[in-house]
Every structure is written in structure tokens, then in C-alpha cells.
């Protein structure tokens, strides 16, 4: 997950996020920094960051085509004011 250091109160939000935690992916086509942006949130709606830009092109197009992408945490590392989260993304047909 990219951009965690830019999220207010990220360490508080991350307390309930552990390996295996389900996350929500949302497209942000009007994102001013990246038209292919995919927001990563907790199930409760807490913003954690974004799918890394290098992975966006294919994933964003799949989501835009109606595919449901789900994510779960596979790695979490906290270091003072920095949070490293790696996620696994699965695709489901609707």
C-alpha cells in the first residue's frame, strides 16, 4: 500500500489491521495525482493509502470493466511514524 505516510492518524487506523484482515478497494478516477488511482480502505471506511501506481493500470481497467477486486493484508510492519502494508488482491466475477 502506497502513501501511508500521508494519511492522518495512520498508526491509530492501523491498530485494527493485521495479517488476514479484509480491505476494500475503491476506484478514484478523478484523483488529481493519478486517474488510475485505487484507494485502499478498511471495511469500516478508514483510508489506509493506495494501490501502488505501478500496479494500477491493469487493476483499474479490470475494476472499470465491472470486475470486483478484493484485498487482504499479507504483511504489516510498524516503525514509529511509518506503516508498511502489503496486500494480496483477488478478482471475482459478478
Secondary structure, DSSP 8 states (H G I E B T S, - for coil): -B-GGGSTTHHHHGGG--TT-EEEEEEETT-SS-TTEEEEEETT--EEEE--HHHHHHHHHHHHTT-EEEEEEEEEEEETTEEEEEEEEEEE--
